[in-house]
Amino acid sequence: MTASLSELTGDYVIDPTHSRIGFVARHAMVTKVRGAFHQFEGTAHLDGADPSKSTGQVVLKTESIDTGVEQRDQHLRTNDFLDAPNFPDITFRTTAIEAKSDTEYRVTGDLTIKDTTRPIDIDFEYTGNAVDPYGNLRVGLEGSVTISRKEFGVTWNAALEGGGVLVGDKIVLEFDISAIKQK
């Protein structure tokens, strides 16, 4: 049995074991590298009667970046990219939420990577809700946004012999969220 939107009002915590926050980056102008952050936490307050009154925040641990290639992951943790020792967190905090339809929402907020904060808009789809076998009410959200890594001070690159660069500027951030209502 699924809850109505008004029944969803409350405070939520992202379940990191059933959620994914990932990214896609163009490599060598010919392919895409996909990865994820394995350590993150987030909370939200959902207002089912007035979604514009909802709020949320997410913190990603930069040290947890994983592309499946340890040498590349170590490079991504250096000052060339995320500088994990000096900037252990990437944060996102909502500033506005707009309902586009019954299942589509535009979430505006401040994204901070390294020492740079910029406003971004993420389009989310509400994918439903369910009570799990442990009695927890869960809601699902999926969304993505494309950002310019250079706008966040992540500028390292290498020129390719035939032209172009090793790492594309545009990064797609992907969010597959399962959040649990707090009792």
JOLINLIN-V146470 format. One line per field, one symbol per residue. ss: DSSP state (h for helix, s for strand, l for the rest). psi: psi as a letter, one per 40 degrees, with the letter a starting at -180 (. if undefined). burial: 1 if it has 9 or more other ideal C-beta (glycine too) atoms within 8 Angstrom, else 0. A space follows every 50 residues. Layout:
# JOLINLIN-V146470
ss->???
psi->???
burial->???
This chain:
# JOLINLIN-V146470
ss->lllllhhhlssssslhhhlsssssssslllsssssssllsssssssllll hhhlssssssshhhsslllhhhhhhhllllllllllllsssssssssssl lllssssssssssllsssssssssssssssslllllsssssssssssshh hhllllllslllllslsssssssssssssssll
psi->hiiiddeehaiihhhdefihhaihihhfeeihhiaihehiiiiihhhddg deeiiiiihhhddehheehdddddddeiedcefdddgeihihhieihhhd adehihhiihhhhbehhiiihhhihheaiihieeehhiiihhiiihihdd eeegeiihiideiaidhidhhhhhhhhhihhi.
burial->00000001000111100010111111100000101110010111111100 11010111111101111000011011110011110010111101001110 00011111111111010101011111001000000011111111101010 011100000100001011011111111111100
